Amino acid sequence: MNIFEALESTQWKNLSLELKTQVMNQVLKYFVSPLKKISDVTYQQFELDGVKCGSFECSIDGERFVLVPGNQAAILGWGSGTQGIARNLWDQTPTQENEAYRKIKSSYGLKTAEDWEIFVNESTSPLRKRNVAPMLVQKRAQPVGTTYIGDLDIITGEFSGRLEDFSPIKQSLLSYFKQVQTFEESLQFVPPQEIFEKNKFYALLSEKNEKYAVYRHETCHLNQLQKKMDDQLFDLLTEDQWEYAISGATRKLFRWGGELEEDDSYYGKQTRQKIGQANMFGLYFASDLSYWELTDSMYLKSEKSEKIGHPLFDHLPLASYYRSRKNLAKEELMDPCDFRFRKAIVIQYG
């Protein structure tokens, strides 16, 4: 059995940890540039909604990647409308309307089961079978036009990372934090979710509100990003690769299952927690409508939009096979507050 056969998902799941470790060592030796620093290689068991996969995580130049086994017969896309979605999740009136909803409603009606079936099918990529190679995939998408330089602890103010890149932006970045004078002020202080100065830096608050991931920023469009990835010996995921990475080729519209109501009830909180979890490959994807994620083509995944208080309409952009109606022009400049991308290293011949 060669490395490519071992990394086929049907074979991979039956390998011993010893054999998996040997395969991972081969992947890192032959497919990752020797100029890149590899560290913190660990084996993990990942699971979401009953779908499991044991695989490896590692850091490449300080950024986390996961080994995703391949699938020679991955069924991707969607053509089943609202199948698996309870009627009450689409057969209701939104609590508010925005322009995007009104435009969709004028085109699709959104009244009958057939209306919703057509809308869902036309909001997702077509059903198809693809051979998807194994990949090392970035654990979280990063803001477009950025280069990660380190983390800033918002409690201590300490920075860990590339000091030579942080020093020129340090004062500008720290100026966004008002000096807390009293204990009461410290309790009320809410750090900004993101801090951005064009062509200088971008900082994104972690989910636990403990630190900022800090990036250098340089404005770019898709063609420039693709060239940069080539220069850095990374790949941008194709739409097929992206859909496989989020779904594992499971025949579910949503990676976490069919629950779509996020509220303050016990079950609503459980749903919110599942949506925010890593998937069966240990990868994190959008849990809200705060950004588009790029592929290597004009097709965008997820959505930058406002929720309207309708379970299916609000969550459809988070579906594994969703395809945004916004098409990206090759030379359209992208804002890191709106667009993210995910690095990968595809493991294949040549």
C-alpha positions in Angstrom: 0.0 0.0 0.0 1.5 3.3 -1.0 0.9 6.7 0.6 -1.9 7.7 -1.7 -3.8 4.4 -1.1 -3.3 4.8 2.6 -4.8 8.3 2.5 -8.0 7.1 0.9 -10.7 7.6 3.5 -11.9 3.9 3.4 -8.4 2.7 4.0 -7.3 5.4 6.4 -10.0 4.7 9.0 -8.8 1.1 9.3 -5.1 1.8 9.7 -3.4 1.4 13.1 -2.1 4.6 14.8 1.4 3.4 14.1 0.8 3.2 10.4 -1.1 6.5 10.3 1.9 8.1 12.1 4.3 6.7 9.4 2.0 8.1 6.7 1.8 11.5 8.3 5.6 11.6 8.6 5.8 10.9 4.9 3.3 13.6 4.1 5.3 16.2 6.1 8.6 15.1 4.6 7.6 15.0 0.9 4.7 17.5 0.5 5.6 20.4 2.9 8.4 22.7 1.8 11.6 22.2 3.9 11.6 26.0 4.3 8.5 25.9 6.4 8.6 25.2 10.2 6.5 22.2 11.3 5.7 21.8 15.0 3.1 20.4 17.5 2.1 17.4 15.5 -0.7 15.6 17.4 -3.3 12.9 16.7 -6.9 13.7 17.4 -10.3 12.1 17.3 -12.8 14.5 15.7 -16.6 14.1 15.7 -19.6 16.1 14.8 -23.2 14.9 14.7 -22.1 11.2 14.8 -19.5 11.5 12.0 -16.0 10.7 13.2 -12.5 10.8 11.9 -9.1 10.3 13.6 -6.4 12.4 12.0 -3.4 14.6 12.7 -3.1 18.3 13.4 0.1 20.2 13.0 1.4 23.8 12.9 3.0 25.1 9.7 4.8 28.4 10.3 2.6 28.9 13.4 -0.7 28.2 11.7 -2.8 25.0 12.4 -3.5 22.5 9.7 -5.4 19.2 9.7 -4.7 16.2 7.5 -7.9 15.4 5.6 -8.0 11.9 4.0 -9.1 11.8 0.4 -12.2 10.2 -1.2 -12.2 8.8 -4.8 -16.0 8.8 -5.0 -17.1 11.8 -3.0 -20.8 12.8 -3.6 -21.0 16.6 -3.4 -23.6 19.2 -4.1 -27.3 19.1 -3.3 -30.5 18.4 -5.2 -32.9 17.3 -2.4 -34.5 20.6 -1.6 -35.8 20.8 2.0 -35.4 17.0 2.6 -34.4 16.5 6.3 -35.6 19.9 7.3 -38.7 20.1 9.5 -41.6 22.1 7.9 -41.8 24.6 10.8 -38.2 25.7 10.0 -39.2 27.1 6.7 -43.0 27.6 6.9 -43.0 30.8 9.0 -42.7 34.5 8.6 -39.4 36.3 9.3 -39.3 38.7 12.2 -37.9 41.4 9.9 -37.1 41.8 6.2 -34.1 43.1 4.4 -33.4 43.9 0.7 -31.8 40.5 0.1 -34.8 38.6 1.4 -37.3 40.8 -0.5 -35.3 40.2 -3.7 -35.3 36.4 -3.1 -39.0 36.4 -2.2 -40.0 38.3 -5.4 -38.1 35.6 -7.4 -39.2 32.5 -5.6 -42.3 33.3 -3.7 -41.2 31.4 -0.6 -44.7 30.3 0.3 -45.2 26.7 -0.7 -43.1 23.6 -0.1 -42.3 23.6 -3.8 -41.1 27.3 -3.6 -38.7 26.4 -0.9 -37.5 23.3 -2.6 -36.6 25.3 -5.8 -34.9 28.0 -3.7 -32.8 25.6 -1.7 -31.7 23.7 -4.8 -30.8 26.9 -6.7 -28.8 28.1 -3.7 -26.6 25.1 -3.7 -24.1 23.6 -6.1 -25.3 20.8 -8.4 -25.2 17.1 -7.3 -22.0 15.4 -8.6 -19.4 12.7 -7.9 -15.7 13.8 -7.6 -12.3 12.3 -6.8 -11.0 14.5 -4.0 -7.3 14.1 -3.1 -6.1 14.1 0.5 -5.0 17.5 1.8 -3.5 19.4 4.6 -6.1 22.1 5.3 -5.9 25.2 7.4 -8.0 24.7 10.5 -9.6 28.2 10.3 -10.1 30.5 7.4 -8.0 33.7 7.6 -8.9 37.2 6.5 -7.9 37.9 2.9 -4.8 39.9 2.1 -3.3 39.1 5.5 -0.2 37.4 6.8 -0.3 36.0 10.3 2.4 37.4 12.6 1.4 36.4 16.1 -1.0 36.8 19.0 -1.7 39.7 21.3 -2.9 38.9 24.9 -5.5 41.5 25.8 -5.1 40.9 29.5 -1.3 41.2 29.8 -0.6 43.1 26.6 2.1 40.6 25.7 2.7 39.7 22.1 4.0 36.3 21.0 5.2 36.0 17.4 7.3 37.9 14.9 8.4 40.9 16.9 10.1 42.5 13.8 6.6 42.6 12.1 4.7 43.7 15.2 7.0 46.6 16.4 6.1 48.9 13.5 2.3 48.6 14.1 2.4 48.2 17.9 1.5 51.8 18.9 -1.3 52.1 16.3 -2.9 48.8 17.4 -2.7 49.5 21.1 -4.3 52.9 20.6 -7.6 51.1 20.0 -7.7 50.0 23.6 -8.9 52.7 26.0 -7.0 52.7 29.3 -9.3 51.2 31.9 -9.3 53.4 35.0 -11.6 51.7 37.5 -12.7 48.2 38.3 -16.2 49.0 37.1 -14.9 50.1 33.8 -13.0 46.8 33.5 -16.2 44.9 33.9 -17.9 47.0 31.2 -15.1 46.9 28.7 -16.0 45.1 25.5 -13.0 44.6 23.2 -13.7 45.3 19.4 -14.2 42.1 17.4 -11.8 43.2 14.7 -9.4 46.1 14.2 -8.3 47.1 10.7 -6.1 49.6 9.1 -5.8 49.2 5.4 -2.4 48.1 4.1 -1.1 48.0 7.7 -2.7 45.5 9.9 -5.8 43.4 10.8 -6.5 41.9 14.3 -9.3 39.4 15.0 -10.5 38.7 18.5 -10.5 35.0 19.6 -13.8 33.3 20.5 -12.8 33.3 24.2 -12.1 37.0 24.1 -8.6 36.4 25.5 -6.3 37.4 22.6 -6.1 38.8 19.1 -4.7 37.0 16.1 -2.6 39.8 14.5 -1.9 40.0 10.8 0.0 42.2 8.4 -2.4 43.5 5.7 -1.9 44.2 2.0 -4.9 44.9 -0.3 -5.3 42.2 -3.0 -7.7 40.7 -5.5 -8.2 37.0 -6.3 -5.5 36.8 -9.0 -3.0 38.3 -6.7 -4.0 36.0 -3.8 -3.6 33.0 -6.1 -0.1 34.1 -7.2 0.8 34.7 -3.5 -0.4 31.1 -2.6 1.7 29.7 -5.5 4.7 31.6 -4.3 4.2 30.3 -0.8 3.7 26.7 -2.1 0.1 26.6 -0.8 -3.1 25.9 -2.7 -6.5 27.6 -2.6 -9.2 25.0 -2.3 -11.4 24.3 -5.3 -15.1 24.3 -4.8 -15.0 20.5 -4.8 -12.3 20.4 -2.2 -14.0 23.0 0.0 -17.3 21.1 0.0 -15.6 17.9 0.8 -13.6 19.5 3.6 -16.7 20.9 5.3 -19.1 17.9 4.7 -16.9 14.8 4.5 -19.3 14.0 1.5 -22.1 13.2 3.9 -25.6 13.5 2.5 -26.6 16.2 4.9 -27.3 19.8 4.0 -25.9 21.1 7.3 -22.8 19.6 8.9 -24.2 19.7 12.4 -27.6 18.1 11.6 -31.1 19.4 11.0 -31.5 21.8 14.0 -31.8 25.4 12.9 -33.4 27.3 15.8 -30.8 29.2 17.9 -32.5 30.8 20.9 -32.1 31.0 24.7 -33.9 27.6 25.3 -31.8 24.6 26.2 -32.1 23.1 22.7 -31.4 26.5 21.1 -28.2 26.8 23.0 -27.2 23.2 22.1 -27.8 24.0 18.4 -25.7 27.2 18.7 -22.9 25.2 20.3 -23.0 22.5 17.6 -22.9 25.1 14.8 -19.7 26.6 16.3 -17.9 23.3 16.8 -15.1 21.9 14.6 -16.4 19.4 12.0 -15.5 15.7 11.6 -12.1 16.7 10.2 -11.4 19.2 13.0 -12.0 22.2 10.7 -13.9 25.3 11.7 -16.3 27.0 9.3 -18.6 30.0 9.5 -21.1 29.9 12.3 -22.8 33.2 11.4 -23.2 35.5 8.4 -20.1 37.6 8.9 -18.0 36.8 5.9 -17.7 35.1 2.5 -15.1 32.3 2.1 -13.1 32.1 -1.1 -12.5 29.1 -3.4 -10.0 29.3 -6.3 -12.9 30.4 -8.6 -15.6 33.0 -8.7 -17.8 30.8 -6.5 -18.0 32.1 -2.9 -19.1 30.1 0.1 -21.1 31.2 3.2 -22.4 34.8 3.2 -21.9 38.4 4.5 -25.5 39.4 5.4 -27.9 40.2 8.2 -30.2 37.7 9.8 -33.9 38.2 9.4 -35.3 35.8 12.1 -36.2 33.0 9.8 -34.5 29.6 10.6 -33.9 28.2 7.2 -33.2 31.5 5.3 -30.7 32.6 8.0 -28.9 29.2 8.1 -28.8 28.2 4.5 -25.6 30.1 3.8 -23.9 27.9 6.4 -24.9 24.7 4.5 -22.1 22.5 3.3 -23.1 22.9 -0.4 -24.3 26.5 -0.4 -23.1 28.7 -3.3 -23.4 32.5 -2.8 -25.3 34.4 -5.4 -22.5 37.0 -5.3 -19.8 36.2 -7.9 -16.3 37.4 -7.3 -14.5 39.2 -10.2 -10.9 38.2 -10.6 -9.6 41.7 -10.0 -12.2 42.8 -7.4 -10.3 44.2 -4.4 -11.4 42.4 -1.2 -11.8 43.7 2.3 -10.5 41.4 5.1 -13.6 42.2 7.2 -15.7 40.7 4.4 -13.7 37.9 2.8 -11.6 35.0 4.2 -9.6 32.2 2.5 -8.2 28.8 3.6 -4.7 27.5 2.7 -4.2 23.9 1.7 -1.5 21.6 0.5 -3.0 19.0 -1.8 -1.3 15.6 -1.6 -1.2 14.2 -5.2 1.2 13.0 -7.9 3.3 15.7 -9.5 
